[in-house]
Amino acid sequence: MSYAGPDFEPPQNRRPRRGPLTVALAALVPGALLGWLVYETVGGPGDDGGPGQATVRSSPPAASSAPSDDAKEPSASPEPTDTPSASAPGATGPLKGKVVVIDPGHNPGNFQHATEINRKVDIGTNSKECDTTGTSTNDGYTEAKFTLDVAHRMRTLLEKQGATVKLTQDADRPYGPCVDERARIGNEAKADAVVSIHADGSGAGNRGFHVILPGSVDAGAADTRAIVGPSRDLGERVAGRFVAVTGSAPSNYIGDGGGLVTRKDLGGLNLSTVPKVFIECGNMRDSKDAALLTSGAWRQKAAQGISEGIVSFLRG
């Protein structure tokens, strides 16, 4: 997601409460046992991945565990719908009874609906545009396509753990949902965890991932005070497992090297009443990060790392 978008105005300079050690500890401590559990259940990443490949089991993952690189986007319906894409409740597995909402940032059709996505919505602290088109690599691979692909892979992994998984959008609507509706979908689902998937559009040379945590906000329709603590726990675990599985380093341009950033200007976080974080998986405008983001094998690792973080959070 580019910082030029409505949910990404330039952040205020803040020092996260935890530094690089946070990510390292999160990667080693909560993820070790739970990471093994997920890998034993769904298998590790493919053998053709990029740097930092984790090998946990000798057999490769099933071919059906993730969509192919050439999978086509589903066609959009003529009008927006308020019903998110959802899986059937998981029958078995350690996450039975848990609800996870995955929020794929942006919608492939947003660029065709400038009027609709530019309308202002209330995010508690102020008003912002409904949504943005997102960013893309220099070769035209869009953030919207990336986020949806990772979301599909995560859904497969988490359903195998028994979770009920809902997507805020599955390219099944012409545009959106708006940032306030994205938050509302997680709230109404009474989600145990929500993760919003993004990729950044920063300058060349800026590399790495960062996880965005909600700040303490109590203004208008926004009150995040009850979710700040659990959201930080979720974010630390996601960041830790993301490092362990993908081998990617925390951002070198935001977050003081710790991979964690706190924000109070994002509607998707401000309006959430359930634990929620954003993850910027890399910078699409940097050629080295772009090479990872456009790799199906690396996207499988990204989905694996994020999912392991969610599993760790939900199992405590």
N, C-alpha and C positions, 0 to 999 in steps of 0.2 A: 504494500500500500504506500503510495506516495504521500509525503508530508504535506503536499499541496491540497489534499482532499479535505472534505468537511469534517471527517473524524480524525484528521491528522494535521492540525495546525502545528507549527513549530513548537516543540515542548519547551517548557520552562526549565532552566538549569536546576537540576536537583541531584543530590547525591543519594543513591539508593542506600538503604540501611545496611545492606550486605554487599560485600565486594566479591571478587572472583572466587574466594573460598566457598561462598554459598553454593555456587554451581558445582564446584568440585565435590563438596560434601554431599550435595543432593544426588550427584551421579553415583557416588560410591555407597552411600548408606541406604536410603530408602529404595533405590532401584535394584540393588543386587539381587535380593530374593525375588521381588516381583518381576524384575526383568527376566529372570530365569523362567518364571512361571509362564509369562506371555510367550517367550521363545519356544518353550517346550510344547505349548499348545498350538501356536500358529507358524512356527518356523522363523528363521532369521532372514535377513535381506539377501537378495540375489548375489551371485558371484561376480557380476559385472559392474558392481557399484564403484563409487568414487573413493576418496580418501576416508580413512577411519572406519573401514568395514569391520563389523563385529561378527565373529564366528562363534556361535553358541552350540549349534548342533550340526552334524555332518550332512544330513539330508537337506536338499534345497526345499524352499516353500512350494506349496502346490501351485500349479499354473493359474488356478482360478482365484488365488488369494488377493489379486489386485487387477484392476483394469489394465489393458494394454495401452502403450503410448499412443496408439492410433485410434483409440476409442472415440466415437463421435459424441458430441454434446446432444442431450435429448432436445427435442423441439419444444418451443415455448407455447404455452396456452394463450388464447387471445386476451384474457384478462387476468390481473393478479388474483391470487387466492391466498386466504389466510391460513390454509392448512399446510403445515410443514411436512416434508417427506419423513416418514417414520418407518422403522423396522417393526416386525412383530416382537412382542416381549420374548426375551431369551428364556428358554426352558431350563437350561442347566448352565453351570459354570459359576465361578466365584463372584461374578457381578450380577447374578440373578437378582431381580428386583431393583436394580439401579438404573436410573435414566441419565443418559448422556446426550447433550445437544451439541452438535458440531455446526459451527457457523462459517460456511465458506464465504470469505470476503468478496463482495461485489457480485455481479450477475453478468454473464456473457452478453445479455441484451441491453445493459444499461446505456451503452453508447448510442443506441437508437431511440432513447427516451430522455433526452436532455431536459425537457420541461418538467417531466415528472420527478426526476432525481434531483433537480435543483430546487425544488420547493422546500421551504424551511419546516423543520420539526423541532419540538421542544425537547431539550435534553437535560432539563433541570437547571443547570447553571446558565444556559443561554440557548439560542436557537442555532441550528445548523442545517445544511442541506440534507435532504433525505439520504443520499448515497453518492458515490462517485463511480467512475468507470474503472478505477484502479490503474495500475501501471503495466508495463510490459518489458520484456528484454529488448535489446537493440534489434534483434531479429524478428520481433513481433509476437513472441510467445506471451500471452496475456496472463496477468495475475489472476483473472477470473477463471481461466482454464486450469491454472496451477492449483488454486485453492479447492476447486471442485474435485480434481483428481485425487489430491491428498485426502479430502473428506471421504471419498468413496473407499479408499484404502483403509482409512481409520474405521469406518463403519464395519467393514468386513472383519477386521481384527477384534473390535470390541464386541461385536455380536457373537463371535466365537467364545468370548469370555462370559456370555450370558446377559450382557447389557441390552436394554432397550435403547436404540439409537435414533435420534431425530435430527434431520438437517433443516436449517432455516430456509434453504432454497436448494433446488436440485436442477437448475436451469428449466424449471417447470412453470415459470411465470415470465412475462415479458421483461420485467425489471425488478429491482429491489430484492427483498424487502428493505424499507427504510431502516435507519439505525435504531429508531425507537421500537419498531416492530420486531427487529432482531432480538432486542432485549426481552420484549414481551413474550416471544415464543419460548424462550428458556424459562421465564417466570411461570407461565401458564402450564408448562410441562412439569413444574416442580422438579426441575433437573437437579441431580446431585452434583453435576459438574458441567460447565459450558466452556468450550474453547473455540475462539474465533481464529480462523486460519488466514494468514496474509503473507505477502512478500513485499519488500520495500522498494522504493524507487529513488534511492539516494544517489550521490555522485560516484563516479568510477573511483575505485580504490577503497571505498567504504565496504567492508565485508563483515560477514557473520550474522548471527541471529540475535534477537532479543525478545524477551517475554514482557508484556505490558500488564501491570497490576493496577487495579482500581485504587485511587486515593480515597481518603475519607471525605465524602461529600454529603451535605445535608442542605439542599436548596431546591425549592419547588417540588417537582415530581421525583427528584433524585434523593435517595438516602442509601448510601453504600456502607454505613457504619457497621452493620451486622455482617457484611461479607468481606470486609477488608482482610481480616485474619485468615479465614479459610481460603480466600483467593490467593493470598501470598503463599500459603502452604501448597496449593495446587500449582502455582506458577513455579515455585522452587523445584518441585518434583518433575514437572514437565521440562524445565530447563536442564536439570541434571540428567535425565534420561535422553534428552535430545543430544547432548554432548556425547554421552556414552555410545549411543547407537550410530549417529551420523558422523561423528568425528569433527563436526563443525565447531568452531570457536565462537565464544560470545562476541557480540558486535565490537568493532574497533572504533566506532564513531558515536556511540550513544550507550549510556549505562555504566560508565566507569569500569568497563571490562568485566562486570559481573553478570551480564546477560539479563538483568532485571531492571525495569524502568517503571516508575509509578506515574500515572497520569490522571488528571481530573477533568479533561476536556473531551472525553470520548463518550458519546451517547450510549453506545453498546455496553459500556461498563457502568456509567453513571446511573442508568435506569434498571440495572440488573438487581434482583433481590436474591439471587442464588450465586454460589461461587463461580466466578468467571474470569478468564484471562484471554488476552490476545497473544499470538505468537507471530512475529515477523521472521520467516524461516530463512531469509537471506536477502541480498540486494540484487534485484533483477538488472540493474544498470551497470553492475560490475561484471566483466566478462568471466572471471573465475567463478563467482557465485552463480552467474547465469548458466554456466556449464553444468553445475550441480542441479539447479532448479529445473532444467529441461531434461534431465536424465530420469527415466522411469525407475531405474534401480535406486537412485538416490531418493526419489520421492517415496519409495517404499520404506526406506530407512527413516525418513522424516515422519511418515505415518506411524511407523513402529515406535520411534522414540516418544512421540507425543502420546500415543496410546499407552505406552508403559507408564508414563508419568501420571496419566489419568487413573490407571489401575492401582498404582501405588497410593495415590491420594484417596481413592474410594475404599481401599482395604485398610488404610490407616497405618 
